[in-house]
Amino acid sequence: MLARLDFDLDQYPRFKSTAMAILLVVMMLFIFFPTFWMLSTSLKPNEDAFAVPPKWVPETVTLKNYETQLNDRSGFRNYFQNGVIVSLGTALVSIIVAMPAGYAFARLRFRAKRTLLLIILASQMFPAVIIVITLYSLYREIKLLDSYAGLILAFTSFSIPFSVWMLRGFCESVPEEIEEAAFVDGCSRIGILWRIVIPLIRPGMIAVGLFSFLNAWNNLLFALSLTTRLDMRTIPPGFLLTYVGEFQYKWSDMFAGSVLVTLPTVILFIGLQRFLVRGLMAGAVKG
């Protein structure tokens, strides 16, 4: 009987294509349902967010939730501003530090280079929660709590290992003959890095910058632990402490803010998609 049930799907192409289409539709619904629910709830009055049974499509469409967020200078607008400053700062510092480090690991020869590179990469395996208490104590002593510099340094410390490893692979992809020709023409090592290597590995730098930006943009633990003032909160802890409380849940306002917060990352992905794909693919096969 089992032998009768055993058949090859390749013999039934129409059944196979239909089954694959159904599977893909189910997967797409599963993936995009949270986004649909976020958009739907952001357009509802707050009381409709708790309706039972749920109202999948808002009966009364309102933009009041978006207006509330955009006019909230001490809340959403402040969180958004802090998030932009810290995330852009993290991306910039990560690129500035990882670029020469990746080039040094790719081209220079020094003792224990491979061991040091493995140690840098292994540091990525430690959860942030392990060091957050020690980091808080250190920041309190050196007066870095509630500061942009403190948040940028904390986020950068977790972006650097991946950034160095990826940019090392890109630097190794640059033909050494080009650098040797530049040496013959009298160009220094720094000149080669600035004039030759950096223009050739721009996709990798963009990928590293975007990774570092998103790491800081979405980080909750450090942003919550290393800031005590409300005016220094970034988006994740700001949303957590503003919209979710013991006696109220402002789901519609929070989802409207979430839509507004998502827009910068979507725009970045659309604008930098070409460089990002090239960067991640090249970084995955080099090294």
N, C-alpha and C positions, 0 to 999 in steps of 0.2 A: 504493500500500500504506500509506503514511504517513497518507493521508486516511482510511483505514478505522480506524486506531488512534486518530485524533483524535476524542474524544467529551467531552461536557460532563458533569461529575460531578453537576450539579444535576438531570440527567435520571434519576439513579439515587440517590434519597435514602437508601435502606437501605444501599447500598454506601458512600456518603459518611459516614453516621453510624457505620458499623462501622469504617471506616478511621480516623476521627477518634478513636473510643474506643480503638482499639489504639495509636494514636500517643500519646494521653494517658497510657495505662497504662505504656508504655515510658518516657515522660518522668518519670512519677512514680517508677517503680522506679529510674531513674538518679539522681534527686534525693535520694530518701530511703534509698537503699542505704547510704551512709556512716553515717547515723544508726542504721539497723538493725544494722550491723556493730559500731558502738560499743557499743550496748546488749548485743549478744550476747557480745562479747569481755569486757565488764565482768563478766559472770556466769560466766566460765570460769576454771579454774585457769590459771596463766600458761603452763604447758607446752602446753596445748591451743590457745593462740593461734598456735602455730607448726606445728600439725598439717598434714600433707600426705597426702591432699587436705584442704582446710579443712573444719572442722566448722561448718556454717552455724548450726545450733542447738546450744547447749551440751548435752552428754550429762550432765554433772554440774553442776548449778546451785549456785553458791556466792555468798554475800554477804560472804565474807572480804575481798575487795578493797575493798568499801565500808567495812567495819569498820577496815581498815588505814588508809585515808585519813582517816577521821573521828577516829581516835586519834593521828594523827601531828601532834603539836603543833609540832614544829620544821620540818615539811615542808608538807603540804597545807594544814593549818589556818592556818599562818602566811602562806602565799601567798594564801589566800583572804581573810584579814583585810586584808592589804596592798592587794589588788586592790579590795576594797570601799571602803577609805578613800580611795585615790587616785582611783578612778572617780567616787565621789560628790563628792569635792572638785573634780574637773575639771568635772563637770556644773554644780555650784553656781557656780564662778568664771566659767565660760563664759556662763551666763545673766546673772550680775551685770554682766559687762563688755559683753556683746553687746546687752543690752536698751537701755541709754541710747544706745549707739553706733548701733544700728539706728533708734531714734527720731530721733536727730539727723540722720542721713542722709535720713530720710523727711520731716522737717518744717522743719528749720533751713536757712537759706540762708547759704552762705559760699563763699569762693573755692576753685576746684579741687575742688569736692565730688565731681563725677562722676569726675574723674581719680583722686582718693584712693580712692574706692570700687572702681574697677577695679584699682588697685594692691593693695588688700587682697584682692580676689578672686584676682588673679593669683598672689599668694603661695601659694595652695593648690596651684598646679601644680608647685612644686618638691618633689622627693622628699626625704623626711626624711634619707636616707643622705648627702645633700650637706652637711648642716650638723651632723651628729652629732659629728664630730671636733672642730669648733670649739666646739660646745656643751659637749662633755666638758671641753675645756681651760678654758672660762669657768667651768663649775661647780666645777672643781678649785680655781681661784683664789679664788672667792667662797664656798667651803665648802658647796656645795649637793649634792655627791655623797652618795648613800646617805641621802636625806632625802625625806619626803613632799612638802615644799614644792617641791623641785626637780622631782620627777616631775609634780606637778600643773601647774606652770608650763610644762613641756615639752609635755605633752599639750594643755594649753589653747591654746598657741600655734598648734597645727594645727587646733583646733576653732573658733577665733574667726572666721576668714574666712567659712566657711560659715554660722556662727551669725548674724553681723552681716547678711549678705546676706538670709538667710531672714527675720529679724525686721524688717528694713527693709520687705520686702514686706508683712508683716502690719500694720505701723504705717501704711503707706500705704492699707491697706484700711479703716482707721477713718475715718468721715466727718469732714471738717474742721469741719462745722457744729456737731458736738458739742463740739469743743474751743473753738470761738469762743464758744459759749454759756457754757462754763465760765470763759473769760476775762472775759466780761461780769459774771459773778457774783463775780469777784475771785479766781479760782483761779490759782495760779502755774503756770509750766511744769512744775515738778517735781510739783506737786499733780495736774496733768492726767495726767502719766505714771503716777503711782502709783494714782490713784483711778479713772481712766477707761480709759487705754490698756491697762494691764497686765491688768485683768479681761477685756477684750474679746479679747485675743490670747493667752489662756492655752493654747490648743492648740498654737500656734507655739512657745511657751516649753517646753512638754512635749516637743515633737518635737526641739527644739534640745538640751534636757537629755539626752534618750535617745540622740541621736546622739553627744554628747560622752562620755556614760557608756560606750557601746560602743566608741568610739575608744580610750579609756583601758583598758578591760577587756581588749581583744584586742591591744593594742600590744606588740610584741616588741622592736623595735629600740631604742627609748629606754629601756625597762625593763631591757634587758640591758646597754646601754652606760653608763647613768648610775647603776648600782648595782653595787657590788663585794662587799658583804656578803650572805651567804645569807639572813639574817633580814630583809632589805629587798627581796627579790625579790617580784615580783608573779606572777600565775599563768603567763603564757606562758614567761618565762625560767626560772621555778621548775620547770615541767614538763620543759622542755628539758634542764636540768642535772641533774635528779633521776632521771628514768626512762629516759633514753637515754644510754648510755655505751659505752666501748670494749669492755667485757667482759660487759655485761648489757643486756637490753631488757625492762623491766617493762611490757609492753603491757597486761596485764589491770589492773594498778594504775593505769596512766595513763588507760585508758579509763573506769575507775570514777571517777577524779577528773574526767575530762572531762564525764561525766554530771552530777556534782554541780555543776560549774562552769556547765553549760548551764542548770540549773534557774532561777537568778535572772533570766537574760535572757528565758527563756520566760515566767516569771511577769510580768515587766515588760511584755512585748509583749501578753500576754493582758489584763492590767489596764489598759494605756494604749492599746490598739489603736484605740479610738474617737477619742481625741485625736490619736494619731499619724497616722492616715489623713487626718483633717481638716487637720492641720498640714502634712503633705507636699503634699497636693493644693492647698491654698490658697497655700502658699509657691511652688508651681510655676507658678501662673498670675498671681501678683501681681508688681509691680515693673516 
